[in-house]
């Protein structure tokens, strides 16, 4: 055990978050030339991989579905901090940044992570099997949150443009918190078995019964390093944001595409964690990560942005455009058809990935 602890403490996954945090401290607030930008990008990739590792250690220790919540909530909290920071420093052009990032997160999770998970599991194991009751409840909550927070502002009349009035924004924020809180209670207390992996016969599967559980000390260290890695990931993403914005402009993409890039960076740890679980036939865990992340992204972001508007100048644009609403509606319909049977083939995975590709293409070429 001593050797195991020593190798754990000095592994690259333990050292990388510290290196990334140090790199963040050295580069924060500075204008970087090309070579440091490339090096920071490599450090950022290493921090993402180490975050995935430590999230899996914590998840293994606490078990499902609590483990899935760890990465989803941690990443979303950091995502919210990044959005608020960029809105404060971005000026009028950042009025729609919260909408662009949250909608991108919803599309990436419900189509990208779900599609990758179903495709990997079905290719490797023949069929992706999951609990339709828990996954359906999660999808319904995501659809409700997205409609209340991102669709309705386009149609309300109290404010010109796709904006909520202060009272409407307060209602949306409160509704988001209530729905998210009820869902978490359902997932972790009342109906925990709905969110556990299942076998092809529908029986609940203890996927970790033969695996050695990490010690409490290792899980505690991993939790701390997970937080450090996530802070470093988002901080380094902000350091890279001028290069990202310059790249978006050079490619001729609209400014809203910056929100897509931010969401892709922030959700990279969850994507890798979900893919790893899918390869191990833990499809329910992958779906917990995907839909839980989408839900947390809306349920935590909208209330935080609502509070932040007290000191943020300028309008807060939340309403989606027609193209985005069509993609969201199609995603919900396809998601329902995928979830209802409780099992999926590589076809369903491919359909979700094509929807993600359509979103990315139209975000770059509106």
Secondary structure, 3 states (H helix, E strand, C coil): CHHHHHHHHCCHHHHHHHHHHHHHHHHCCCCCCHHHHHHHHHHHHHHHHHHHHHHHHHHHHHCCCHHHHHHHHHHHHHHHHHHHHHHHHHHHHHCCHHHHHHHHHHHHHHHHHHHHHHHHHHHHHCCEECCHHHHHHHHHHHHHHHHHHHHHHHCCCCCCCCCCCHHHHHHHHHHHHHHHHHHHHHHHHHCHHHHCCECCCCCECCCCCCCCCCCHHHHHHHHHHHHHHHHHHHHHHHHHHHHHHHHHHHCCCCCCHHHHHHHHHHCHHHHHHHHHHHHCCCHHHHHHHHHHHHHHHHHHHHHHHHHHCCCCCCCCCCCCCHHHHHHHHHHHHHHHHHHHCCEECHHHHHHHHHHHHHHHHHHHCC
